[in-house]
């Protein structure tokens, strides 16, 4: 892969970061939400990763994002999630239909017309994108039976704000090298060097083998999850412990046995980023064994906390270089860190 290392100042300097973010998000995909957030016609979901500026709507024949700001005095319109055919502003009762068309302006002296901003979305295996879908063939990649939301439901959303650059988060996500040293539970659950990579212009994929001995000593959270996994699969354990798909510039689709996770990390200036994590579970098995999903989520969050420590180590070292006016770059391992090289290649402008 041909890539340039991001300059150290891009992790700390606002102008450099802004230019890089503009390039990356114009080049890459823009995730809006998932169809399972709005499972019925006329259901809506306010989108936290878009600062609740937009609401995701199921229109019955498609999915839109609709402005969540009133045309009159810019009041916020909807909160949370629900189902409605009519959007009524609480402040002055201006009313809109589910398409965003202005329908009523009670007690207002002059007749008004207009419509809320609206974008139609592209549906790709249940994930909804603005502008276009990823150029990523799940069947050809051997992922169609894994990245499959049939009979799943949207269970929960977790948001975490971090004190480091958005690239730092992604770099840790895209390499398995640190698993051996930073993740005492995860390194027993998966076999980090049993790794299959796939790459495309829009994505990279890591398929990671399941650990060879799930009875080995591990952390309490992984002990609970691995016991639940062994019970669930009763001697017929899955080939992989995890599949981590990354769609440039910031979208992660993760498979674990019986669990799908979609997360998106957003820059917040050079020194902060926010990650929104969506959990999806199969309806029937969740109803039967909710404790399985509690155990899996606890293990997942344990790993997320350890990743935050890893990212902070990178941030501190690079900050020392930045404050000293120095640039230093080490090698990227062609196997365990191949995803990092792919991400850097994506960030490298074409000559």
N, C-alpha and C positions, 0 to 999 in steps of 0.2 A: 504494500500500500504506500502511495506517495502522499506524505502529509508534512505539514509544518507544525511544530509545537506552538501552542498558544503562548504569546509573550507573557511573562510574569505580571506585567502591569495590567493585563486584561482581567486579572482576578481582583484588582484593587482600584484601578483608575476608572472614574465614572465615564469619561468620554470614550475610552477604549472599550469598556464593557458595553456601552450603549450601541456602538457601531457593530460589535460582534453579535449582539442580541438581534439587532435589526437584520443583519445578514442571515443569521441562522433561522429566524422565524419567518422570513420571507421565502427562504429556500425550502424549508421543511413543511411538515403537515400541521394542521391546526385542529386539534380535538375539541369537540363541543360537549359531548356527553354520550350516554348509552340509552338505547331504546328501553331498557329495563328500568330506567329511572322514571319513565312515563309509560307504564304498561297499557293504559287504557286510552281510548279516544277522549280528547279534551283534558287529559291530565297534563300537569306542568311541574317543573322542577327549577327553582332558582339556582343558578350556577355559581358556586363560590369561586371557582378558578377564574371566572370573568368578573369578579367583584360584585356579583349579583346585578351587573349591568344588564344582563340578558336572562330571559327565562326560556327553558327548553319546553316546547309544546309538541304533544302528539296530536296531529291534525286528522288522524284517521287514515288519510291517504299519503301521509308523509310526515316529516319532522322538520320543525323550524326552530330557530331562536328568534325571540321577539323582544324588543326593547322593554325594559322594566322601569322606564322613566317617563312620567306623564308629560305630554306635550305642553301643558298649561304652565305650571310653575316648577316643573322638574321634580316633583315628589316621587318617591319610590312607590311602585304599584303593588307588587306581590311579594309575599314572604314564604319561605319554605317550599313545601310541595302540596299538591292537591289536585282538584279537578274542577274546571269551570269552563263555561262557554262565553262568559262575560268578565271583563276586567274593569273593576270600578276603583277609581282613585279615592282613597279615604279622605283626602284633604278637601276637595271641592266637588267630588262625585262625577268628574268627567268619566265617561264610560266608553269602552272599546269592546269589540268582539274578539274571539280567540285568534283571528287573523291580524289583529292590531288596528283595524279600521275604527276611526272615531265615530261613535254612534250617538252620543249625547253630551250636552254641556248645559245642565240645568241652571236656571237663573242667570245665565250669561247673556249679556245684551245683544251681541251680534252672533249670527249663525257662523259656526266654525266647521271646517272640514279638515281632514288630515289622516295620517296613519302612523303608527309606531314603526320604527325601523324593523325590518324582518329579513332573515336569510334562510333559504331552504338548505337543508343539509344532505350530505351523501351518506347513505347507509352501507357500511362495510362490516358484514358479519355481526351486526348489532351495534357496533361502534359508529358514532356519527361524527363526520368531519365537515369542516368548512372548506369550500373550494374544490377539493379532490380527495379521493381515497388513496391509501398507500398502494404503491406498485409492489405487491407482496402476495404471492400465490400460496395460500396455506396448504392446499392439496399437494403441490409440488414440493413443498418444504417438509412434508410429513407431519403437519400440525393441525390438519382439519379435525381430527378426533380429540385434540387437546384444547384448541382455542375455539370452543363450541359452547355457546351460551343457551342452547336449547334446554328448556325445563329448569333454568336457573332463575333466581330473583336477585334484585339489588338489595343487599342486606345492610350495608353501613358505609359511612364515609368518614375518614379520619384526616385531619389536616395538621401538619407540623411545619413550623417556621424555623429555619436554621440560620446560623450566623456564619455562613461561608458562601462562596461563589457557586452559582448553579452548575458550572462545569465540574466542580469538585465532586458534587453529588453524583453526577453522571459517570465520571471516571471510576469511582468506586463501584458503581453498579455494573460497569462493563468489564470488570476483571475478577478473576478467581484467585489470583495470587495471594491476596490478603486473607482469604478464607482460612488458610492454614494457621495464621497467627492471631487473627482478630475475632474469630467466631468459634468458641469452644463447642457450642451446640450444633451449629450448622455444619461444621466440618465432620461431625459424626453422622449427621443425617444424610448429607450428600457426599459423593466421592468427587472432590473438586477437580481432580485431574482426569476424571472420566467425562470428558467434555467434547461436545460436538458443536462446531460453529457453522453458521450460515450467514452470508452477507448479500446485500443488495443495495441499490442506490438509496433506498428509503429506510433501510433497516439493518439490524444485526440480530442474531438469535443464538442463545446459549442453551443447549440441552445438557443437563447435568445428571449424571447417574446417581441412583439411590445408593446410600451407604451399604457396605457389604455386611455389616453386623449391627442391626438396630437394637440389639440387647446390650451393647457396650455402654459403659458408664458415660453419662452426658449431663447436661444441665437439667434442672427440674422441669422447665417448660418443654424442652425437647423430649424429656423422658415421657411426659404425659402425652405429647403428640405422637411420638413413635409407638407407644403402647396402643393408642387409639387407632393408628394406621395399621398396625399388625392385626388388631381385632377386625377392622373393617375389611381387610383383604385376605385374611385367613389363609396365609401360605402362598397366595398368588400375588405377590407384591409387584407394583408397577416397575417398568424399566427405568424410569427417570424419577428423581426426587423433586426436581424443579425444571421448568422451562422458562427462561427469561428472554422476552422479546423486547427489543428497543426500536421504536420508530422515531426517526429524527424529526425535530430536534430534542423532544422532551417527553415522549410518551412511552410508558412501560406497560406491557401486557404480560402477566405472570400466571403460569399454571403450576399448581401443586395438586396432589391427588384430592379430588372432589372440590377444589377451590380455584376460582379465577379472581385475579386482582388487576385492576387498571389504575395506574397512577400517573400523574403529570406534575413535573417540577417546573416552577416558574421563577425567573430571575426577579429580584426585588433590589435593584441597584447592584453594585459589584460585590457587596459584602453580605448579602442575605438572599435566601431563596425560600420558596414555600412549596411543599409537596402535598398534593391532594390524593388520597388513597381510597379507592372504591373496592369494596368486597362483594363478590357474587357467589352464591351458594346454590346447589341443586335443591329444589323444593322438597322432594320426597325424602331424601336422606337427612336433610336438616330437620324436618319435622320429626323424624324417627330418632335421630342422635345429635341433638344440638351441642352436646358436650364435645363432640369431635371438632366442631368449628371453633369453640372457645379455646380448645387446646392448640389448634393450628394458629389462631390469631395471636395467642400469647407467645408462641415460638417466633412467629413473624415479627412481632413488635420487639422481642429481645434482639433479634438480628438487626432491626432498624436502629435501635439504640447503639449497638456496637458500630454500625456503619457511621453514625454521627461522630463517634470518637475517632474513627479512621479519617473522616473528612476534616475534622478539626486539626489532626496532626498535619495533614497536607497544608491546610490553611496557614498554620503557624510557621511552618518552614518556608513557605513561599512568601509570607509577609516579611520574614527576616531578610530574604533576598531583595524584595521590593524596596524595603526601607534602606538597604545598603546600595541600591542602584545596580544590582547584579542580575544576570540571567544564568541559570543552570538547568540543564535537562539531562536526565539519565536515560538509559535504554528502555524500550518497551518490549517485553517478552512476546515473541511471535505467536505463542500458544495461549498461555494463561492470561495475557493482557491484550489479546488480539482485538477485542471490542473497543479498547481505548484508541488503538491505532485507527480503527474504522471511524470513530467519532471525530478524531482530529482530522482525518481526511475529509469528512463532511464539512468541517469548519474551515478548511483551506480553500480560499477563493481560486477559481480557475484562472489560469494565466491567459 
